[in-house]
Amino acid sequence: MTINKWLALSWLNLIRNGRRSLISGGVIAFGSAALLLSIGYVSATFEGLRESTIQGGLGHLQIAAHNGFDDPRAEAISAAQAQQLEQQLQAMPEVRLTTRRILFEGLASSGDVTIAVMGRGVDIDQERKISLFTPIVEGRNLSGQDSGWQAVIGDRLARNLGVSVGDSLTLLTNTRYQGINAIDVTIKGINRSGIPELDERSVMISLAAASLLTDSDQVSRLVVGLYETANTDLIADRLQADTSISVQRWIDLFPFYGAVVNLYHSIFGMMGGIILVVVFLSVSNSMLMAFMERVNESGTLRAFGFSRGRVIGLFSAEGWLLGALGASAGLEIGLLLMLLINQASIPMPPPPGRSVGYPLVLNVEVLAVPAILAAMMLCGTLAAWLPARRMTAMTITAALNHY
């Protein structure tokens, strides 16, 4: 018997038991759509967290002097070495940009209020390209055309200091030679990263202002932005050949991402397993009820010379076809729901550790579509194979006389 005839017979048998087939197919379709939406949500969550972290100012890679990430007293990168590294990186086709940073800790004072802050001096033009996910909520960003020393601070820090755009702020920190230095800056903008702890301490000034404040032209960090996140390990391996520097990938600097990935894999892996079990049990129960009404049919087929394996194969083909049709319908429904959800821009509450919400977005994972289709076809086949095997275990005489 050819495959076409097997499928034709399976289709006719499914139509003959239309109500049960529709219910079983509906369960498979629901499970397929639920799996596709779950995978799309997890994928979008991972991508959103990853890219918002990288484009929020962390960059794909950060370079410090040897032991610079582990020892705060370690020497920073000299201006000459920073220039050499920038030239080396800009020659790599995978690198989109590099930018220098001078990091400092100190005090910010306005009137009688003084608060400990974490500051960074930045290359204004380059920093704007790598801090896309840190929006200015009041005022404007730093500009190379500004006269005097300007600053952008976190919104919570501004509230705690009682300052707004246009007000003056005094920054105090240790210099490279263990002295103390201070400069006055004018608040040009107030930003919000969405991370409360950072917004309570964040101060950003120009590279020149930070160099004056710390009395040093050395660079604390060289931040590297790539065109593709997938190239992070490749560039990191190239740079780590230089023992005079330390290189950290974004995932090393943000271990919270790995914890979220592991948690979501556990949660949604269990949920996917539950969906498959529910689909299998529902379809298996439906198939068992249908096949028990067709015991005489199996006895007749075997009386005409069909082997037991051939009869099992015929009934299993029904389950396979039911799984294929149900999964195809469910995947189409899932893709349509994804399109509608993405266009609806449904607001979501802030994730853990953040203060800003985000619109619900679902990614279409191309590899998930054939995987779900194959899983549902296998599920349907097994759900039909088990009762068919039990049914054909009867003798031909017992099957023909079954009521």
PLY file of the C-alpha trace (Angstrom):
ply
format ascii 1.0
element vertex 403
property float x
property float y
property float z
element edge 402
property int vertex1
property int vertex2
end_header
0.00 0.00 0.00
1.43 3.38 -1.02
1.80 6.33 1.32
-0.96 8.21 -0.52
-3.39 5.35 0.09
-2.40 5.19 3.77
-3.06 8.93 4.13
-6.31 8.70 2.16
-7.62 5.91 4.41
-6.49 7.82 7.51
-8.28 10.95 6.30
-11.50 9.03 5.63
-11.36 7.45 9.10
-10.84 10.87 10.70
-13.85 12.26 8.85
-15.94 9.27 9.86
-15.26 10.09 13.53
-15.62 13.83 12.92
-16.60 15.01 16.38
-13.81 13.18 18.21
-11.29 14.15 15.54
-12.32 17.81 15.84
-11.96 17.76 19.63
-8.57 16.02 19.50
-7.37 18.32 16.72
-8.52 21.33 18.74
-6.49 20.19 21.75
-3.42 19.76 19.54
-4.00 23.17 17.92
-4.36 24.84 21.32
-1.19 23.19 22.58
0.76 24.17 19.46
-0.36 27.80 19.66
0.43 27.94 23.39
3.93 26.54 22.84
4.64 28.96 19.98
3.48 31.97 22.01
5.49 30.84 25.06
8.66 30.38 23.03
8.10 33.75 21.35
7.68 35.45 24.72
10.81 33.86 26.20
12.87 34.68 23.11
11.71 38.32 23.12
12.41 38.58 26.85
15.96 37.29 26.44
16.63 39.53 23.45
15.10 42.60 25.10
17.04 42.12 28.34
20.27 41.43 26.44
20.07 44.36 24.02
18.72 46.87 26.55
21.65 46.00 28.81
24.22 46.30 26.03
22.71 49.42 24.48
22.04 50.89 27.92
25.72 51.81 28.17
27.38 48.51 29.10
28.59 47.74 25.57
29.48 44.31 24.23
32.98 44.39 25.72
34.86 46.49 28.23
38.64 46.75 28.42
40.61 47.78 31.50
44.26 47.67 32.47
45.64 44.37 33.80
43.62 43.39 36.92
41.60 46.58 36.46
38.28 44.82 37.03
39.42 43.04 40.20
41.62 45.65 41.90
40.31 49.23 42.12
43.85 50.39 42.92
45.26 48.98 39.68
46.74 51.40 37.16
44.35 52.65 34.49
44.98 52.55 30.73
47.31 55.30 29.56
46.13 57.70 26.87
48.72 56.33 24.43
47.70 52.70 25.03
44.01 53.64 24.71
44.69 55.21 21.33
46.60 52.12 20.20
43.76 49.83 21.29
41.19 52.00 19.52
43.14 51.81 16.27
43.42 48.02 16.62
39.70 47.65 17.29
38.55 50.01 14.56
40.45 47.89 12.04
38.19 44.94 12.87
35.09 44.76 10.61
32.94 43.40 13.47
33.48 46.51 15.63
30.92 49.32 15.37
32.48 51.81 17.79
34.78 52.32 20.75
34.53 54.93 23.47
36.64 55.93 26.46
35.41 56.33 30.02
36.93 57.71 33.20
35.18 56.27 36.24
35.18 57.94 39.66
33.40 57.77 42.99
32.83 60.81 45.11
30.29 63.24 46.48
27.72 65.46 44.80
26.65 68.51 46.76
23.88 71.04 46.28
23.25 73.47 49.11
23.15 71.54 52.38
22.55 68.15 50.72
25.49 65.86 49.90
25.12 62.39 48.39
27.68 59.74 47.41
27.71 59.22 43.65
29.25 57.02 40.97
30.39 59.15 38.07
31.78 58.60 34.64
33.47 60.87 32.18
32.51 60.05 28.61
33.30 60.87 25.02
30.06 62.75 24.39
29.56 61.87 20.70
30.44 58.17 21.05
28.57 57.67 24.33
25.34 58.81 22.73
25.61 55.91 20.26
26.03 53.25 22.95
23.52 54.51 25.53
20.38 54.25 23.41
18.31 52.71 26.21
19.02 55.44 28.78
16.55 58.15 27.76
16.71 61.78 28.85
13.49 62.55 30.74
14.21 66.22 31.37
16.50 68.70 29.66
18.89 67.36 27.02
22.01 65.26 26.65
25.57 66.51 26.83
26.88 68.28 23.75
30.35 69.10 22.55
29.14 72.64 21.86
28.39 73.37 25.53
30.51 75.98 27.28
31.70 75.25 30.80
31.29 71.93 32.58
27.92 70.20 32.18
26.41 67.03 33.69
23.57 64.57 33.20
22.37 62.90 36.40
19.89 60.15 37.33
16.31 61.15 38.05
16.31 59.74 41.58
19.57 61.53 42.40
18.06 64.79 41.13
15.01 64.28 43.34
17.12 63.45 46.41
19.34 66.49 45.87
16.35 68.71 45.12
17.82 69.98 41.85
16.57 70.34 38.29
17.91 71.27 34.87
19.95 74.47 35.00
20.97 74.13 38.65
24.60 73.97 39.76
26.20 70.91 41.36
29.56 70.46 43.06
31.43 67.20 42.45
34.20 66.10 44.83
36.51 63.08 44.40
40.02 61.75 44.98
42.64 62.51 42.37
45.09 60.03 40.90
47.74 61.17 43.40
45.45 60.71 46.46
44.58 64.38 46.65
41.08 65.85 46.68
39.62 67.91 43.88
36.25 69.48 43.12
34.55 71.12 40.16
31.22 72.87 39.69
28.97 71.58 36.92
25.64 72.72 35.52
22.89 70.11 35.21
22.03 69.89 31.53
19.80 66.82 31.61
18.20 64.17 33.81
18.11 60.55 32.60
16.43 57.34 33.68
18.06 53.95 33.15
15.18 52.04 34.72
17.51 50.62 37.41
16.65 52.43 40.68
20.03 51.84 42.35
21.85 53.33 39.36
19.49 56.29 38.99
20.16 57.20 42.66
23.93 57.52 42.10
24.54 58.22 38.41
26.48 61.29 37.26
27.78 61.69 33.70
30.18 64.44 32.64
32.46 64.97 29.67
35.80 63.19 29.38
37.63 66.52 29.70
35.75 67.42 32.89
36.48 64.00 34.42
40.15 64.31 33.48
40.30 67.69 35.23
38.41 66.37 38.27
40.64 63.30 38.73
43.79 65.15 37.63
44.62 62.38 35.15
44.30 61.64 31.45
44.30 57.88 32.06
41.28 55.86 30.90
39.40 53.58 33.31
37.49 51.66 30.64
37.45 51.30 26.89
33.92 50.27 25.87
33.45 48.34 22.62
30.20 48.15 20.63
29.78 45.50 17.93
27.45 45.17 14.97
26.38 41.69 16.07
26.19 40.40 19.65
27.10 36.93 18.34
30.65 38.18 17.64
31.34 39.05 21.29
33.35 35.92 22.09
35.32 36.19 18.83
36.54 39.73 19.56
37.14 38.94 23.25
39.40 36.01 22.30
41.43 38.23 19.98
41.93 40.89 22.64
42.81 38.49 25.46
46.06 37.65 23.69
47.32 41.00 25.06
48.33 40.30 28.68
48.64 44.00 29.54
44.86 44.41 29.53
41.80 42.71 31.02
38.73 42.06 28.88
35.20 41.44 30.15
32.20 40.48 28.04
28.81 42.04 28.70
27.53 38.77 30.20
30.46 38.75 32.67
29.59 42.29 33.72
25.87 41.48 33.98
25.53 37.99 35.57
21.84 38.67 36.29
21.15 37.81 32.63
22.37 34.23 33.07
20.21 33.80 36.18
17.13 35.02 34.27
17.85 32.67 31.35
18.20 29.65 33.65
15.03 30.55 35.56
12.96 31.03 32.39
14.30 27.83 30.85
13.19 25.92 33.95
9.76 27.55 34.14
8.85 27.39 30.46
10.51 24.01 29.95
8.24 22.58 32.64
5.24 24.40 31.17
6.02 23.02 27.70
6.31 19.51 29.14
2.94 19.89 30.87
1.32 21.06 27.61
2.71 18.04 25.74
1.50 15.64 28.45
-1.99 17.19 28.40
-2.12 16.95 24.60
-0.91 13.34 24.68
-3.41 12.24 27.33
-6.32 14.04 25.66
-5.58 12.65 22.21
-4.81 9.19 23.62
-8.14 9.11 25.47
-10.02 10.21 22.36
-8.21 7.65 20.19
-8.85 4.89 22.72
-12.58 5.60 22.72
-12.69 5.70 18.93
-10.61 2.55 18.47
-12.63 0.54 20.98
-15.62 1.12 18.72
-13.60 -0.20 15.78
-12.36 -3.48 17.23
-14.57 -5.36 14.74
-12.96 -3.37 11.95
-9.48 -4.42 13.05
-10.64 -8.05 13.25
-12.08 -7.82 9.72
-8.85 -6.36 8.33
-6.80 -9.10 9.94
-9.24 -11.74 8.68
-8.61 -10.41 5.14
-4.88 -10.97 5.61
-3.63 -7.71 7.14
-0.84 -8.37 9.60
-1.03 -7.00 13.13
1.78 -4.55 12.42
0.02 -3.29 9.30
-3.20 -2.65 11.21
-1.28 -0.81 13.95
0.45 1.23 11.24
-2.88 2.18 9.67
-4.30 3.41 12.97
-1.03 5.14 13.88
-1.16 7.00 10.56
-4.48 8.47 11.69
-2.81 9.84 14.80
0.09 11.20 12.75
-2.26 12.95 10.33
-4.37 14.32 13.18
-1.23 15.69 14.84
-0.04 17.27 11.59
-3.38 18.93 10.83
-3.96 20.10 14.41
-0.42 21.46 14.77
-0.60 23.26 11.40
-3.84 24.96 12.41
-2.46 25.82 15.85
0.74 27.30 14.42
-1.24 29.48 12.02
-3.41 30.69 14.89
-0.30 31.31 17.01
1.39 33.36 14.28
-1.77 35.43 13.81
-2.00 36.06 17.56
1.67 37.09 17.60
1.01 39.65 14.88
-2.00 41.08 16.73
-0.19 41.20 20.09
2.87 42.92 18.61
0.69 45.56 16.98
-1.38 46.13 20.13
1.64 47.36 22.19
0.27 45.87 25.41
2.05 47.54 28.39
3.87 45.22 30.79
4.89 45.97 34.40
8.57 46.67 35.14
10.70 43.51 35.43
12.61 42.75 38.66
15.27 45.36 39.36
13.76 47.91 36.96
11.46 50.90 37.42
10.24 51.27 33.82
7.74 49.00 32.06
7.89 47.85 28.46
5.49 46.88 25.63
4.76 43.18 25.20
6.59 41.82 22.14
6.70 38.23 20.88
9.47 36.97 18.60
8.76 34.53 15.78
11.26 31.73 16.28
11.60 30.06 12.88
13.18 26.89 14.27
10.35 26.49 16.80
7.73 26.01 14.05
9.06 22.70 12.62
10.02 21.54 16.13
6.45 22.02 17.43
5.02 20.43 14.28
7.27 17.38 14.69
6.50 17.12 18.43
2.75 17.18 17.84
2.95 14.62 15.01
4.98 12.34 17.27
2.52 12.93 20.10
-0.43 12.05 17.85
1.32 8.95 16.51
2.13 7.62 19.99
-1.37 8.46 21.23
-2.80 6.28 18.43
-0.14 3.55 18.58
-0.79 2.62 22.22
-4.55 1.87 21.94
-4.04 0.30 18.49
-1.45 -2.07 19.94
-3.84 -2.99 22.76
-6.71 -3.49 20.33
-4.77 -5.77 17.97
-3.59 -7.93 20.88
-6.98 -9.68 20.67
-7.36 -12.78 18.56
-9.18 -12.37 15.26
-12.18 -14.33 16.59
-12.42 -12.20 19.75
-12.13 -9.00 17.70
-14.91 -10.05 15.30
-17.20 -10.94 18.21
-16.41 -7.76 20.21
-19.38 -5.56 21.11
0 1
1 2
2 3
3 4
4 5
5 6
6 7
7 8
8 9
9 10
10 11
11 12
12 13
13 14
14 15
15 16
16 17
17 18
18 19
19 20
20 21
21 22
22 23
23 24
24 25
25 26
26 27
27 28
28 29
29 30
30 31
31 32
32 33
33 34
34 35
35 36
36 37
37 38
38 39
39 40
40 41
41 42
42 43
43 44
44 45
45 46
46 47
47 48
48 49
49 50
50 51
51 52
52 53
53 54
54 55
55 56
56 57
57 58
58 59
59 60
60 61
61 62
62 63
63 64
64 65
65 66
66 67
67 68
68 69
69 70
70 71
71 72
72 73
73 74
74 75
75 76
76 77
77 78
78 79
79 80
80 81
81 82
82 83
83 84
84 85
85 86
86 87
87 88
88 89
89 90
90 91
91 92
92 93
93 94
94 95
95 96
96 97
97 98
98 99
99 100
100 101
101 102
102 103
103 104
104 105
105 106
106 107
107 108
108 109
109 110
110 111
111 112
112 113
113 114
114 115
115 116
116 117
117 118
118 119
119 120
120 121
121 122
122 123
123 124
124 125
125 126
126 127
127 128
128 129
129 130
130 131
131 132
132 133
133 134
134 135
135 136
136 137
137 138
138 139
139 140
140 141
141 142
142 143
143 144
144 145
145 146
146 147
147 148
148 149
149 150
150 151
151 152
152 153
153 154
154 155
155 156
156 157
157 158
158 159
159 160
160 161
161 162
162 163
163 164
164 165
165 166
166 167
167 168
168 169
169 170
170 171
171 172
172 173
173 174
174 175
175 176
176 177
177 178
178 179
179 180
180 181
181 182
182 183
183 184
184 185
185 186
186 187
187 188
188 189
189 190
190 191
191 192
192 193
193 194
194 195
195 196
196 197
197 198
198 199
199 200
200 201
201 202
202 203
203 204
204 205
205 206
206 207
207 208
208 209
209 210
210 211
211 212
212 213
213 214
214 215
215 216
216 217
217 218
218 219
219 220
220 221
221 222
222 223
223 224
224 225
225 226
226 227
227 228
228 229
229 230
230 231
231 232
232 233
233 234
234 235
235 236
236 237
237 238
238 239
239 240
240 241
241 242
242 243
243 244
244 245
245 246
246 247
247 248
248 249
249 250
250 251
251 252
252 253
253 254
254 255
255 256
256 257
257 258
258 259
259 260
260 261
261 262
262 263
263 264
264 265
265 266
266 267
267 268
268 269
269 270
270 271
271 272
272 273
273 274
274 275
275 276
276 277
277 278
278 279
279 280
280 281
281 282
282 283
283 284
284 285
285 286
286 287
287 288
288 289
289 290
290 291
291 292
292 293
293 294
294 295
295 296
296 297
297 298
298 299
299 300
300 301
301 302
302 303
303 304
304 305
305 306
306 307
307 308
308 309
309 310
310 311
311 312
312 313
313 314
314 315
315 316
316 317
317 318
318 319
319 320
320 321
321 322
322 323
323 324
324 325
325 326
326 327
327 328
328 329
329 330
330 331
331 332
332 333
333 334
334 335
335 336
336 337
337 338
338 339
339 340
340 341
341 342
342 343
343 344
344 345
345 346
346 347
347 348
348 349
349 350
350 351
351 352
352 353
353 354
354 355
355 356
356 357
357 358
358 359
359 360
360 361
361 362
362 363
363 364
364 365
365 366
366 367
367 368
368 369
369 370
370 371
371 372
372 373
373 374
374 375
375 376
376 377
377 378
378 379
379 380
380 381
381 382
382 383
383 384
384 385
385 386
386 387
387 388
388 389
389 390
390 391
391 392
392 393
393 394
394 395
395 396
396 397
397 398
398 399
399 400
400 401
401 402
